[in-house]
Amino acid sequence: MREQLRQFRLGVIGAISVACILATASASNAQFTAPVVTTTGTYTGLKNVQELPGDPASGVNVFFGIRYGQAPVGTLRWKPPQAPNPGQGSIIANAFGHTCTQGRATDSEDCLFLNVYTPSTATATSKLPVFIWIHGGALVNGAGSDYDPSVMVAENNIIVVTINYRLGSLGFLAASVLAATAPDAFQNVGDAGNYGLMDQQFAMAWVHNNIAAFGGDPTTVTIGGESAGGLSVSTHLASTNTFRGLTGRDLFRGAIIESGAYMYHDLPSLATYQTLSNKFVQQDAAAFCPNGTLTLACLQGLPVAQVFKNEPLFGGFGIAPNFGTKILPLDLHTAFSTGQMNHVPVLQGTNANEGRLFEPSFFPTKATLPSGTQAAIFAAGGPASFDLQVANVLCAVNGTPATCSYLQEIAFFLEILVTATPSNSGPTSPFTEAVVGVSATAESEYPIANFHNFVPQTTVSSFPNLNNNFGGGNVDEALSQIFTDFVFACNGSDSNSDLSNQVPVFAYEFNDPNAPALGQVGVQGPGANGSGFTTASQHAAELQYIFNFGAAFTPAQAMLASQIKTYWANFVKTGNPNNRGIATFVSLNAARAALPMWPHFNTQDNQVQSLTPAGLLTPQGPNPFNTFRTQHFCATWEPLLTFNNGNEPQQP
């Protein structure tokens, strides 16, 4: 799963990289802002910059590549972030900082940078609301520079800050040898891991101490993130020990969580995660440390490429925060259900078809052997659909390839999902048997005919009769929906239910069946993936409605994008996505003028706002509904989410 998401993110980045290069080149001709003095240097930004095509031609100032922490290298590797050395002087902030190590040409361990986007009219006395964006990417890839918030900034008169943080094993390894030997702002003695979370909070503290100079209000800060960024936001809600300790005041007053509740019931403890981390570092010690003796000094001296070489040991689910530490004292479910959390308003939701991004990784091409080719799988509408139509090794009988039944494929899919590395569950473990045991129920709840594939039919000469809607629908889309509900939807609903007993909650579901495929610049939806089925509202699809990814929208989709940006900006301003008491900044902002009411979520009426374009699923566009848990069959999945108090980390 992690590799699937890595390629997805890099594909998106590749699609916009040319535009980014052009934007950087044209920035040399831009006007400069007045210098802004901060605790880490004096920065001169770029005035009225159009970072990407589709951004406003004027109205946004940007400050790229502001350093908020020392390079975490050498003896600072696997240590809490430190303030930069003094004497940075005056800096022209016209280029992004390095991305954190993940496999890009722009990588460096010296990566603790952030970017500030302000309205061009902002002054040091403006006191504008601030939105800090924490990127997703499975905690192994991504960067603040991947996200262009210029439209939201210009249209809604807010400041947006995008940040980098340490990733992968450099950001989350929790081996015993890394354990803190003395208490500090982030750690108790014995704590290890969560360095990426520390970076995020260190960036928040930088914003608190410096954003007023850019025109921001340090008392009106909202944090938000998607996927692993959303998971990070959840951990900060549960981070009660450090919430005020870094600055003496609250780090934020609101939280936006997009598709980030997937580990709500099964975040690993320090003890659990340490066992996996110890296995990871012991391989390096045996190969590279003198006499095979594991020491912190040896690990800190390893080339970064060597540190990352063994990351497959963590598997697709393995890189994660851990609880039982100063920065994260409790697991998320305990923190939210008991109120031992930071009490701020929360806007949280999921996408209607999250699993369509991940399903091909859990129904791999090897399951279509001996005849499956990429062209044939695409023509069939996906690997599972291919196996319903062509004899294969997955469902072989006495060694002879045979076609699969839908029930066989559900059982296979669920078993792979819960036994993937680094799971300790085998095919016969109680948890695996419990999950696979709902296969027949899932077969009846997710009939293939409910999932229509909109990808135009293709043909291959070897199998001319393949049908990408075989059986009246698409089985890969059906399996994807099982993934959606089991991993994302019902976890998200549980999180919202618990949170709503503590703080104001606004719940949503993003649902645009015709959404363009994220990263396919200029290509209208409905989007298609490389396996031959419709992407719809898959994981991360909503990002293009908030940030500029070059999406080709219909008028209805463009209106939805404006409405979502307005909802988000309203929440940043007041802790409520509705228009109440908010003056229209742009007089012609139709999205704000026609913004449908978004009710609070509570466990009595379970109102969830459907973020959908007008005229498709509903005449009016965004609207509340109260059947979310029924539509996502949470009664089926709930006993598995809470099995043995939570079991397998589910880490997209």
N, C-alpha and C positions, 0 to 999 in steps of 0.2 A: 504494500500500500504506500509506504513512504516513497519508493522509487517512482510509483505511478504519479504521486503528487509532485515529486521533484520535476519530472519531465513536463507535467502540466504547467507548473509555475514557470519553468524555463521557456516553454513554448509561448506563454503569454508575454514574457519578458522579451523574447526574440521578436515577437510581432510588433512591439512598440519601441525596440531598441533604435531603429533608424530615426524614428521621430525624436527620441531622446537625444541622439547625437546632433540632429539638426537644431533642437532647442538649445543645446549647450553651445553649439557654434554661434547661433544667433544671439546668445546671451552676451557675447563679447561686444555687441553693438548696443546693448541696452543701457539705459540710464542707471546710475547708481543711487541707492538710498543714502540718507545720512548715516554716519557710523552709529552703531548701537553698542554701548558698553555693557559687557556681561562679566560674570565671575570667571569665565574661561577665555576671555579675549575680547577685543573690540572688532565687531563684524560689520562690514559694509555689504548690503545685499543688492539685488537687482530689482529695478523698479519697472512696473507694468510689463512683466514678463509673460509671454505666451509659451508655456513649457511644451505643450503638445498641440497639434491641430485639434480644433474643437474647443480649446480653452478660450476664454474672453481675450480679446486683443489688448485690453488694458484693464486695470483695476486690481491687479494682484502683485504684491511684492514678495520675493522669495529670498531666503537666506539658506543656501545649501551647505551641507558639510560642516555644521557647527560641532566642535568637539565637546562632549560632556563628561568624558572619562579618560584616564590614562590608558595607553595601550596595555591590555592585560596579557603581557608576554613575560617570559622568563619566570622570575619568582612571583609575578602577579598572575600567572596562569592558575586557574582554579582558586582564585582568591576573590573576595568582594571587590567591586569597582572602587577606584580611587580617583580623587579630583585631579585634573590635569596639573602638570607642573606649571608654576607661575612663569610669566614672561612670554606668553604667546604673542603679545603685541597686536597689531592691526592686521586684519585678514580680510581679503575680498572673498566673500562667501558665494562663489559662482560655480562651484562644482561639488557634486555629491562626494561624500567620504567613502572610504573602502567599504565593501560589503563584508559581513562576517563570514568566516571560512565555511564553504559549502560546495565548492566546485566551479565557481565563476572566475573569469579572468580578472575581475575587479576585487577579488578576495584579499583579505589580510586579517591577521589576528588584531591588528590595530584598527578597530572598526566601530568604536563607540562614538558614533556621530548621530546627529539629528538634523532635521530640516524644518524651517519655520515658514509658513505661508500666511501672509497678512493681507487684509484689504489695503489698497494703496493709499487710502485716506487715513489709515490708522496713525495715531500719534501716541506719545508716551502717556497721555492723559485719557486715552479712549476707553480703557477698561472693558475690552471686548471679551466675550466668553471664549474659552479655549477647549479644543478637542485634540487629545493626544491619541494617535492611531498606532496600535501594536499589530504588526503584520502577522499573517499566518504562514504556514509552510511546514507543518508537522514538527516544529521546533528544530528542524534541520536545514531549512532553506528560507529564502525571502529576505527582503530589505525594505526599509522605509522608502527608498528611492523608487520602488515599484509602483507607488501609489501617487497619483496626481489629483489633489483635492481642489484645484483652482476654481472650478465652477461653483462648488459649495461655498468656498470662501467669498467669492465675488457676489454671489446672489444672496447670501445670508448674513454677511457682515460678521463673520467669526474668524478666529485664528485656528489653524490646524497645524499640529506638529507631528511629523512622522519620524520614527526612531528605528535604530538598529539595536540588536542585543545579541550576546553570544549564543551560538547554536550548537546543536549536536552534543557530542561528548565534551566539547570545550565549555558548553553552557550548562550541562545537566548531569555530568558524571558524578556519582556519589560514592566512590570507592572509599574504603576505610582509611587508606593512606592520605586522603584529602581532608579528613575530619579536622575541624577547627580545634586548635589547642588553647585558644584564649577567646573569651567573648568579645564581640564587636557589635557594630550597629545592626548587622544582619544575622549574626550567628551566635548560638550558644556553643559551649564546648561540646565537641562531638558531632556537630552538624556537618553535613557535606551535601553537595549538589545545589541546584536552584540558582546557579550563578547568573543565568539568563534572566530570571525573575528579579534578582538584585539589580542587574543593569537597568531593567525597565523602571524600577522604583527610583534608581539613581537619576534616570532621565526625568522622571516626574519631579524629583526634588530640584533639578536644574530649572525646569519650567517654573516651578513655584518661586524660585529665587530670582529669575531673570525675565520672565515673560512680560512684566509690566513695562520694561523698556521698549518692547516691541508694540505696545498698545494693548496688551492682554491683562485680564483680571486674574490674579493667582488664586482668588477665592471662588472662581467660577470655572473650574476645570472638570471636564468629563473625560474618562478614558474609554476606549473602544477597541475592539479587535474582532477578527474573523478566524474561525477554525482554531489553530493553536494560539492565535492572538486572542480569540474569545475565551479559550481555556485559561490563558494568562490573566485575562480580566477577572474571571471567576476566582482565581487564586488570590488576586489582590483584594477582592471582596472579603476573603477569608484571612487575610494577612493583618491581623489585629495588632500584633506586637510592633510593627514597623510603620504603620499607617501614619502616625504622628511623630515618630521618633526621629525621622531624618530632618525635619524642618521645624518641629514644634507645632505644626498645624496639619490639618487633614491634607493628604496628597491629592484628593479628588473629591467631587461632590456628586458624581453620577457615573453610571457604567452602562455601556452598550456591548452586548454579547451576541455575536453572529455565529451560529453553528458551532458553539464552543462548549456544549454541555456533555460531550460524548464520554467523558471520564467522570461523570457526576457521582456514580456509585462505586467506582473502582480505581481511584487514584492510589498509587502504591505508597506504602509507608517508607520511611528512611531505611528500616531494617530490610524490607523486601527489595527495595531498589539497590541497596548496598550489595546484596548478594550477587545480583546481575552485574553491577559495576565492577565488583572484585574479579569476576571471571574475565571481564573485558581487559582490565589493566594487567592481569597476571600473564596474559599472552605476550604483551609488550615487555614485561619484566623478564620473562624467560628468554626472550630473543635479544634484548638490547641492554639490560641492566647488568652491571658487573656481578658475576657469579649468580646471575638470575635473581638477585635480591631486589625486591620491590622497594623503592624509596620515592618520596615526593620529588627530590632533586633530580632523580633519573627521569621521571615522567615529565617534569617541567623542561628538561633539556632535549626531549625528543623533537624531531622535525614535525611540524603540524600534519604533514601528509601521513606520517606514520601513526599519529594519534587517531586519524580518521580511518585508517586502513581496516581496523577491526570492527567498525560500526555495524556491519551486518549481524554481529552477535545480538544486537538489540532488536533486530527485526523491524517490521513495519510498525509495530505497536510500542516499541521499547523506550524511545527517548521521551522522558516525562518529568514533570515536577515530582517531588516527594514531600509527604507531610510528616509531622512529628518533629518539626524544626522551628526555630525562632521565626523565620519569615513565613512559614506555613504550618501553624501549630496543629490544625485539625484537617481531616478530609473534608471535601466540599459538602457532602450530604449532612454530616454532623454539624458543620459550621452553620449552614443555612437553616437546617431544620430546628436547631436550638437557639438561633439568634446570636451565636458567638461569632459575629462578623461585623464588618463596617456598614453601618446603616445609611445607605444612600439610595436614591431611586434607580431602578434598573429597567432597561429596555432590552429584551432578549427574544430571539426567535431562531427558526430553522427554515430551510428551504424544502419545498414540497417533494423534491426528488434527489436528495443529497447523494444517494448511493450510486447514481448513474456514473459518477466519476470513478468509483472504486470497483464496481462489479467485475470488469474485465480482469483485474488483478487477482480476484478470488475465483475466477473461472478461467484459468490460464489456457493458452493455446495448446499446451501439451495434452490437455484433456480432450482435444479434438483429433488427436492422432488416430489412425495413420494418414488420414486424408485431408485434414484441415490445413488450408493455406490462408494467408491474410485476405486474398481476394475472395475466397470462398466463404470465409467467416463473415466478411463484410456483406456479401450478397445474401447470406442467411439472416443477417440482422444481429449478429453477435455469436460468441462461442457456444452459449447454451442453446440458442436456436439452431445452430449447426448440428449439435449433438442430438437434437430431437429428430433431425431429418436424415442424418448420415451415420452409418455404423462407426463406432469409435471404441477406443480402449477403455474409456471411463466406465462404460456400462457393458463391457465384454461379458459373455457367458461362456464359462469353461475355456477362456482364452481366446474366444472368437469375438471380434468386434461386433457390437450390436447398438442399435439406437436406444436412446434413453427415454424414460418417462419423465414427466414434470416432477413427480414425487421423488424420483431418484435424484434429480438435479437439485431440488431443494435440500435434501439431506446432505448431499455432497457439499453444497455451498455453505450450509451452516456449520458443518464439521470443519471445513477449511478455515472459516472465519474465526472459530474459537480455539483452534489448535495451532495457529500460525505462530512462528517465532516471535517472542521468547516465551510463549505460553508453556506452563507446566502440565496442561491438560492434554492427555492423549485421547485417542478415539473411544476408549472405554472408561474414561474418568466420569465421575458423577455429573459434573457440570456439562461436559460434552454430550452425554447421554440425555440430559435434561433438555438441552438446546435442540438436538436432533429429534428429540421426542415430539416436538411441536410441528414437525414437517407436514403431517397430514392435515392438521388444523390450518397451517399456512396455505396449503394447496387449495383449501376451500375459501379462505379469506382473500387470497390474491389470484383470482382466476386470470389466466392468460388473456382472455378476451377483453379484460378491462384496460389493457395497455397497448395502445395503437402506435405503431412506428411510422413516423412521417418522412423517413429518409426514402428518397426515390429508389425503386427496385433496380438492382444491377444484376448481371448474369455472368456466369463463368462456364466455359465449355465443358469442364469436367463434371459439373453438376448443374445442368441447364434449368432444372425445375426448383431450385432453391427459392424459398419464400421468406421475406423478412418480416412477415406477419403470419407465420405458420401457426395454425391452430386458432386463427381469428384474432391474434394479437402478437405481442413480442415477449418471449419468455425472459430475455435478458433485462428488459425493463421491469418485469414482474419481480425477478430476483433482486434487482436494484432497489425496488420499493421495500422489500423485506429488510435489506440492509439499512435503508433510510429510517425505518420505524424502529428497528432493534437498536441501532447505534445512536441515532441522532434525535428523532422526533420524541420518543417517550422519555429519554433522558432529559431532554430540554423541557418537556412538560412537567416532569418531577421537580426540576430545578425551579421553574417558575412557581409551581405550587408552594414549595417550601419558602421561597423568597417572599411570596405575596403575603405570608403571615408575619413578615418582619418589616417590609418596606414597600413603597408603591412600585408596582410592576406593570409594564406595558409589553404584552406578548404579541408576536407576529408570526406569520408564515409567508414567505416569499413564494409566489406561485404564478409564474408566467410560462405556460406550456410552449410558447413560441420564442422564448428568450434566445438571442444569438449565442453561439458558442464563444465563451470568454477567450479573447486573444485572437479570434479570427477577424481582424480589423476590416471594417467595411462590408462584411458579409451579413446579410439579414438572416434572421431566424426563420423557422426553427433550426437550431443548431444540431449538428451531427458529430459523433465521435468516430475514432478510427476503427471501431468495431462494428459500425453500421447501424447504430440505433440513435434515437433522438436524445439529446442532452437535456432539454427542457430546463427545469429549475434545479439543476444538479448543484453539488457542493461548489460554492464560490460564485455561482451565476449572478448573485445579487450585487457583487462588487462593481460591475460595470454600470450599475444604476446609481452608484454613489461616487465613484471615482472615474476618471477619464481613461478608458481602455480602447478608445476608438470604435466603440460599438455602432453598428448601423441599426438605428431604431425606427420603428414605425411611429407615426404621430402619437398613438395611444401609449406606446412604450416610452417615448420621450416625455410624455406627461407623467407617467408613473415614476420615471427617474427623477423628475423635478419634485414630485410629491415626496418621494423617499428622502431625498436630500433635505427637503424642508422639514419633514418629520424629525430627522436626525438633528438638524440644526436647532429646531425648536427645543428638543430635549437637552441639547448642550446649553441652551440659554436658560431654561427654567426647570429642567427635570420633568418636563411633560411634552410629548410630541405634538400636542394640539396648539392651536393659534391663540389660545386665551391670553389676552393682555399683551400680545406681541404686535407691534406696529409693523406694517409691511415695509421692508427696507427698499425693495424694488417695486415701484408702483405698478408695473406691468407683470408682476409675478403671478401668473394665472394659477400655478400649482398651489400657492399659498392662499389665494382668494377662494379657491374651490376645494380646500383641503377637507376631506371627510373626517368626521369625528372618530377618534380612537379611544375606546373606553379602557379603564383600568382592568387588569386581569385579577380575578380572585377565584377561590376554589368553590364559591357558591354558583356562579354562572359561567365560569371558564371562558370568558370572552377573549378570543384571539383575533387580531386584525389580519385579514387576508390582504397582502400587498400584491394586487393583481391589476392588469391594465383594464381600462374601461371597455365594455362591449365584448369581452371574451368570455369570462366565467360569470361576470355580473355586469349589468348595464352601467353601474356607477363607478366601477373601479374599486379602490380599497374599501373594505367593509368588514365588520366584525361577524364572527360565527362562533358557535359554542360546541361543535362536534369534533374538535381536533383529536381527542383521545380515541373516540370511536373510529374516526376515519383512518387512524394510524394503528388500530388494533392493539392499543396499549395493554388491554386486559390479557392478551396473549404474551406480551413481552415483559411485563412488569415482574412476574415471578423470577424471570431469568436475570433481569437487571439487578435484583436484590438477592440473588442466589448466594448463600454463604456470606451474606453481607457484602456482596460485590465480589467479582471474580477476575475476569480477564481485562486488563487494560485495553481499551479500544482507541487507538491513537492514529487518527488520520493526520 
